[in-house]
Every structure is written in C-alpha cells, then in structure tokens.
Amino acid sequence: MAISDTWQFSVHAHGDEAQPVVVIDDFAPDPHVLREDATFLSFSRIGAHYPGVRALVPQAVLRPFITALLPIMREVFGLADLSIVDSFYSVVTTPPSDLAPIQRLPHFDEVSPTRLALLHYLSPDERSGTAFFRQRSTGYESVDAARLAAYRAALADDLARHGLPDAGYIGADSPVFERVARHQARFNRAILYRSNTLHCADIPPDMSFSPDPYDGRLTVNTFLDALG
C-alpha cells in the first residue's frame, strides 16, 4: 500500500494573500516507529532561533514521503521536483519565561517562495498548534526578498512603539501581529506551507518541556526547495 493511500488531506488558503496550507492526517503509516527512532538519537541545540533541541533525520527515511507529496506540491504550490534541504527531529524544551525576544515573535524561515516547510506532529499531547500571522503595519503575511527591508524597518518601528511582547509563545493577536489562521496539532498530522509565511508555534504554558522525545513536543521539521 502506498503511503498516500491512508492520507486524509485538505487545502486551506489563509488571509488576504490566500497563502496555502496543506493539512494531512494519518501522514506516516506507523508514526510510533518514528517516535522510537527519535529516542535512540543524540539531540542538541542547532541554530539560535529554535527553542529546543534537534537531531538529524536521515534523508532515506524522508524520500518515500516526499515522493508521495509531489502531486500535491505541483497542484498547490506550482513546484515540480524538490530537494530536501534539511530535516530534524525537534523537541521544544524552552519554557515561555525563558524565551529570547526573537522567539516571542512570528518568524519566517526563508524569503524564497520556492522553499516549503513540512511539519509533522508526533506528540500525543495535542494542545499545541501552528499559527500564521499578518504584520499589522505593512499587511504582510509573507516576506520575500523584495519585502525584507520594509518588513524589518516596520518591525523595528512597531517594537519601538509597542515594546517587546511579554515572555511567551505567541498564539493570538498582538499589537504588532494579527493572527490569520491556526492549525491544531494532531498526532500523526502534517502541515505543508511556504517557509516565507509569518508563523509561530502556539504552545500552552503548561505543556511538557522535557527533552525526552516521548514526553516533550516532538515534531519532524523538514525544509524542501525546488531543484535548479
């Protein structure tokens, strides 16, 4: 049976820009194998922005999923062949009170509109999610190379006017950003979206921030880009 035979998927277009988000339930035929695989790996902090620890996912594990996704990528995002940029098992370990200022704001991963993010939820605690936002002062819901300078200037002005947000994971509206959508985390659900959309993990303050993949908020975060 093909991986995609079990998928229950839908496509959502959010906000004024109608940025697409694909939601796929029953994504992995046996998600418990992935959870078990994560427990054998050595996790560490990778990069300055992710509020937790990560371990690399072998590309061989991912290729069957990417192959199954190709028809959706072509239809929804207009992209043909894609390469895996990188992929991580990721566990959120930073409590809200310890977040750095940059981690309290929505972010984008990459300005290229051909870069996609695939987020696979593997935690049985389904109270978290992923929220998408609009910058109020510019109306931007995504940031490409042409918008980058204006976005940064407007954000600096916004924060000078309103101040930094209190320590916490942003999940709702703020003076600087308006939430345009939220997708609930469900065990074995995956969402696929453009990496240059403004987004942030929506995490309740009483979630487990354990580094143990069986106890913490475990996801697989994969980044894809068009070949050529």
Disulfide bonds with the S-S distance in Angstrom:
none
